[in-house]
Amino acid sequence: MKTLEGKVAVVTGGSSGIGLATAQRFVEEGAHVVITGRREKELKEAASLIKRNVTTVVGDVSRLDDLDRLYAVVKEKHGHIDILFANAGAGTIAPLAVATEAHFDQTFDVNVKGVFFTVQKALPLFKDGGSIILTSSVSNVLGVPGFSAYAASKAAVRNFARAWTLELKDRKIRVNAMSPGPIDTPALATTTGLTAEQAQQAAAQFTTQIPMGRRGMPEEIAAAVAFLASDQSSYVTGVDLAVDGGMAQV
Ligand SMILES: NC(=O)c1ccc[n+]([C@@H]2O[C@H](COP(=O)([O-])OP(=O)(O)OC[C@H]3O[C@@H](n4cnc5c(N)ncnc54)[C@H](OP(=O)(O)O)[C@@H]3O)[C@@H](O)[C@H]2O)c1
């Protein structure tokens, strides 16, 4: 049985990695998805992979005008939202001693301000009884050298889920965080600022810290997000669901 039949889902950062795999899974489960990302070409390619029941809106989640445009399209096309996966985010390496103000601002603009206003601006369109899932990270509880601003931004995201669970309970909207461990997506090689060799070393290093002994696949994250999006998780709200091969659990 399909678990998201006829639902309308917005997925930010839907053109790559975790967001793309989740948008694909949502559609397989019967949903219509609206995906966002800044790069138009990648977004269109993602839509081709998803094949059906997908709308693309180019935009940057840290820009409030772009979010307004996103939700104007959702309103015109679907009239409402059932599921929001606030997933767009990134982290670049910058040890404390050398990190710049621009690095700090960019990290918090996308990962914290972006998530905050992605959710706030979705609320008028949200159906009572909907589900909001926020992408945090195992780094919300781990010390990760070189990624302290990123880890702190993801701790902020985890906490958003707590307050918003209470703020939105009367509308029966559930809010959960989902924290991936190291996942095999383009991010490590393309957005962290690591060289290809450093990215390979980092992936190998992460693997030694994961009880399951391997990085996760985007599809494994998508399965967990689909659970949180559906009525199968009807009594789950406010949690931080780690999907991390045990990395931050032992
Ligand atoms: N991969 C991991 O190991 C891992 C672990 C823990 C948490 N996470 C989190 O999982 C989420 C997805 O990461 P991923 O690994 O799937 O990365 P990814 O493959 O690089 O995908 C990131 C997606 O977010 C979009 N994006 C980035 N900045 C954006 C912005 N300002 N506005 C709109 N869209 C934006 C990207 O498209 P454009 O570049 O075109 O905008 C892309 O679609 C992130 O929040 C990340 O922090 C990842």
The ligand as a Tripos MOL2 file, in Angstrom:
@<TRIPOS>MOLECULE
LIG
   48    52     1     0     0
SMALL
NO_CHARGES

@<TRIPOS>ATOM
      1 N1         25.7090   13.7650    3.3390 N.am      1 LIG1
      2 C1         25.9280   13.6700    4.6340 C.2       1 LIG1
      3 O1         26.8190   12.9260    5.0720 O.2       1 LIG1
      4 C2         25.0750   14.4610    5.6100 C.ar      1 LIG1
      5 C3         25.1880   14.1590    6.9750 C.ar      1 LIG1
      6 C4         24.4270   14.8500    7.8860 C.ar      1 LIG1
      7 C5         23.5600   15.8410    7.4470 C.ar      1 LIG1
      8 N2         23.4780   16.1340    6.1260 N.ar      1 LIG1
      9 C6         22.5580   17.1920    5.7120 C.3       1 LIG1
     10 O2         21.6720   16.6700    4.7450 O.3       1 LIG1
     11 C7         21.2090   17.7310    3.9060 C.3       1 LIG1
     12 C8         21.3860   17.3180    2.4600 C.3       1 LIG1
     13 O3         22.7620   17.0490    2.2260 O.3       1 LIG1
     14 P1         23.2750   16.1390    1.0300 P.3       1 LIG1
     15 O4         24.3890   15.3350    1.5630 O.co2     1 LIG1
     16 O5         22.1490   15.4810    0.3380 O.co2     1 LIG1
     17 O6         23.9390   17.2820    0.1140 O.3       1 LIG1
     18 P2         23.9400   17.5550   -1.4570 P.3       1 LIG1
     19 O7         23.9620   16.2710   -2.2190 O.co2     1 LIG1
     20 O8         25.0470   18.5350   -1.6760 O.co2     1 LIG1
     21 O9         22.5460   18.2600   -1.6980 O.3       1 LIG1
     22 C9         22.2640   19.4970   -1.1200 C.3       1 LIG1
     23 C10        20.9940   20.0360   -1.7410 C.3       1 LIG1
     24 O10        20.6600   21.2660   -1.0960 O.3       1 LIG1
     25 C11        20.5890   22.3000   -2.0750 C.3       1 LIG1
     26 N3         20.9900   23.5470   -1.4480 N.ar      1 LIG1
     27 C12        22.1560   23.8340   -0.8350 C.ar      1 LIG1
     28 N4         22.1440   25.1020   -0.3830 N.ar      1 LIG1
     29 C13        20.9350   25.6080   -0.7120 C.ar      1 LIG1
     30 C14        20.3120   26.8660   -0.5250 C.ar      1 LIG1
     31 N5         20.9460   27.8790    0.0840 N.pl3     1 LIG1
     32 N6         19.0600   27.0510   -0.9930 N.ar      1 LIG1
     33 C15        18.4090   26.0360   -1.6300 C.ar      1 LIG1
     34 N7         18.9500   24.8360   -1.8290 N.ar      1 LIG1
     35 C16        20.1960   24.6300   -1.3810 C.ar      1 LIG1
     36 C17        21.4920   21.8250   -3.2060 C.3       1 LIG1
     37 O11        21.1900   22.4060   -4.4500 O.3       1 LIG1
     38 P3         21.9400   23.7530   -4.9680 P.3       1 LIG1
     39 O12        23.4010   23.5850   -4.6320 O.co2     1 LIG1
     40 O13        21.6510   23.8010   -6.4130 O.co2     1 LIG1
     41 O14        21.3190   24.8690   -4.2240 O.co2     1 LIG1
     42 C18        21.1570   20.3440   -3.2140 C.3       1 LIG1
     43 O15        19.9230   20.1130   -3.8530 O.3       1 LIG1
     44 C19        21.9870   18.9730    4.3350 C.3       1 LIG1
     45 O16        21.2020   19.7260    5.2170 O.3       1 LIG1
     46 C20        23.1940   18.3920    5.0550 C.3       1 LIG1
     47 O17        23.7430   19.2880    5.9810 O.3       1 LIG1
     48 C21        24.2140   15.4570    5.1960 C.ar      1 LIG1
@<TRIPOS>BOND
     1     1     2 1
     2     2     3 2
     3     2     4 1
     4     4     5 ar
     5     4    48 ar
     6     5     6 ar
     7     6     7 ar
     8     7     8 ar
     9     8     9 1
    10     8    48 ar
    11     9    10 1
    12     9    46 1
    13    10    11 1
    14    11    12 1
    15    11    44 1
    16    12    13 1
    17    13    14 1
    18    14    15 2
    19    14    16 1
    20    14    17 1
    21    17    18 1
    22    18    19 2
    23    18    20 1
    24    18    21 1
    25    21    22 1
    26    22    23 1
    27    23    24 1
    28    23    42 1
    29    24    25 1
    30    25    26 1
    31    25    36 1
    32    26    27 ar
    33    26    35 ar
    34    27    28 ar
    35    28    29 ar
    36    29    30 ar
    37    29    35 ar
    38    30    31 1
    39    30    32 ar
    40    32    33 ar
    41    33    34 ar
    42    34    35 ar
    43    36    37 1
    44    36    42 1
    45    37    38 1
    46    38    39 2
    47    38    40 1
    48    38    41 1
    49    42    43 1
    50    44    45 1
    51    44    46 1
    52    46    47 1
@<TRIPOS>SUBSTRUCTURE
     1 LIG1         1 GROUP 0 **** ****
